[in-house]
């Protein structure tokens, strides 16, 4: 069954994702989401008769990590690659919901 | 236990986050020791969400989650898994938190507490594992987010393992909520699951509170965050009960929202509209295999559970014949309980040992600002001191001086007794009579009242007895002094 979104759901998705959408862009965003949903519906129409389910086959218990600490020596590289650094902190834009 | 008045029945459910006692983070090998560390030093590609990295679950975190679940009488699940909880906030670099959602590690269970009207059972909905977030700093002059041009992030705490214990809404007052958190923390400490320090953030509480409607149905619930102490839990809930009653009494309606407790102002403030579960867009964490716990493993976890607080309380009552109040103090911390047992096992009479540990040992510890683990007097030494007091070789007063010397100078018991002066000849017989005569002479008016038969309740005689003990500097035996005083007063 093909799903689709309307303007109201589109705006709600944008709010949940904290994306600011200009009024003139809402229709375009709605059309893009509906295109994706149409493609999903198309995939759903495929005849998968005889295709085995994709299941997680666990032959043994999934491994766990022992509780041992290890320092990551190359951490300075994170700072080099970070968009913005302030002393030892990563600097991020202010929280949009607090604006 | 105080009971706040509300026009409508109060319904409270709590979500308690406990930082688990592991050395490394939940999904990577970075240290969990982040207090006071330079920002962003306990980080690696996994907890910084570098693309291409894969999380691997910490075995001890699983064991501690199951252990806490067992302590809460939950059913440990053979199969549980993780989800991604999506939210746009930079305190986690992935833009989602890895948390258990549909299939938590432990479900059901309960915690018995002392409720407002007597013993009460608070049901546990479930316990799940999740990663902690990093810390945000908002560099404004007042420290609040509003007005900050940017934020700073420290990911040292990001990825530290948490267990979240979600209760059913079974508490009916702020005092019960506080009692529940107190018992939960005690359990976590007994089990070595968490240190449960609220001040450092290793125990955090979110409360859901509502007032019932007139028809008995549940009212709109409000979530309260940012309660950083046991006192603030009670204060925040009391404030919220008052606020909601006022809103409803004036014809208003309660909005489902999250409110932050402002401890300095003593109020809750609206933070944001409560996200619905779908806003978090939970979906399965495909980077992590499910947690599979076999029945054999669960049995092993059960075998490793130590004596729990309520079991210890029962045993102390049965074996030592102590009162409820004495037991409550002695078993509050398992280390204190172990110390007390050490004193008794070394030969001290249980009741007198209980008195000494409750009154004197705790006094010394409080004065020194240390814990029982840092208390320098070994149980066997205190047992010997208590035994000497029991045998009237030393008075209580001298015993206290001796204990102070033991703590202060770390000397042997014999040295401490010598230095307290108690080993010199005890005040007895004619020497004691002489001292009593001096006290009576100096308080002839009091003696007159007693002899005239006006001291019907014996208060004046007790006053004299107290003076004699004081003057004797603890070297007189209280019972012998009392008998000698009665004889000399011709009572």
Contacts between the chains, C-beta under 8 A, distances in Angstrom:
chain1	res1	chain2	res2	distance
A	16	B	279	4.7
A	16	B	281	7.0
A	17	B	88	6.6
A	18	B	88	4.1
A	56	B	289	7.6
A	56	B	290	7.4
A	58	B	289	7.4
A	58	B	290	7.9
A	58	B	292	7.0
A	61	B	292	4.8
A	61	B	294	7.0
A	62	B	57	7.9
A	62	B	289	3.3
A	62	B	290	6.5
A	62	B	291	7.4
A	62	B	292	6.0
A	63	B	56	7.2
A	63	B	289	7.8
A	64	B	56	7.2
A	64	B	57	5.1
A	64	B	58	6.9
A	64	B	59	3.8
A	64	B	62	6.3
A	65	B	24	7.7
A	65	B	29	7.2
A	65	B	56	4.4
A	65	B	57	6.4
A	65	B	58	5.5
A	65	B	59	6.2
A	66	B	59	5.8
A	66	B	60	7.8
A	67	B	22	5.0
A	67	B	23	5.3
A	67	B	24	5.4
A	67	B	58	5.4
A	67	B	59	6.2
A	67	B	60	3.7
A	67	B	61	7.4
A	68	B	23	6.9
A	68	B	24	6.2
A	68	B	29	6.3
A	69	B	23	5.1
A	69	B	24	4.7
A	69	B	29	5.7
A	69	B	30	6.9
A	69	B	31	4.5
A	70	B	24	7.7
A	70	B	29	4.0
A	70	B	30	7.8
A	71	B	30	7.9
A	71	B	31	7.7
A	72	B	30	6.9
A	72	B	43	6.7
A	72	B	44	3.6
A	72	B	45	7.1
A	75	B	40	7.2
A	75	B	41	6.9
A	75	B	43	5.8
A	75	B	44	7.1
A	78	B	40	7.4
A	78	B	43	6.8
A	78	B	48	5.8
A	78	B	50	8.0
A	79	B	40	7.5
A	84	B	150	7.9
A	86	B	150	8.0
A	86	B	152	5.5
A	87	B	39	7.5
A	87	B	152	7.9
A	88	B	38	5.5
A	88	B	39	4.1
A	88	B	40	5.4
A	88	B	41	7.6
A	88	B	154	7.6
A	89	B	39	5.3
A	89	B	40	6.8
A	89	B	137	6.7
A	89	B	152	3.6
A	89	B	153	6.0
A	89	B	154	5.9
A	90	B	40	6.7
A	90	B	90	7.9
A	90	B	152	7.1
A	90	B	153	4.5
A	90	B	154	8.0
A	90	B	155	7.3
A	91	B	150	5.6
A	91	B	151	7.5
A	91	B	152	5.8
A	91	B	153	7.8
A	92	B	90	4.2
A	92	B	150	6.6
A	92	B	151	5.2
A	92	B	152	7.6
A	92	B	153	5.7
A	93	B	150	6.1
A	93	B	151	7.6
A	94	B	138	7.9
A	94	B	145	7.6
A	94	B	148	5.3
A	94	B	149	6.2
A	94	B	150	5.5
A	94	B	151	6.0
A	95	B	89	6.7
A	95	B	90	7.7
A	95	B	145	6.0
A	95	B	151	6.5
A	96	B	88	7.9
A	97	B	272	6.6
A	98	B	145	4.5
A	98	B	146	5.7
A	98	B	148	7.7
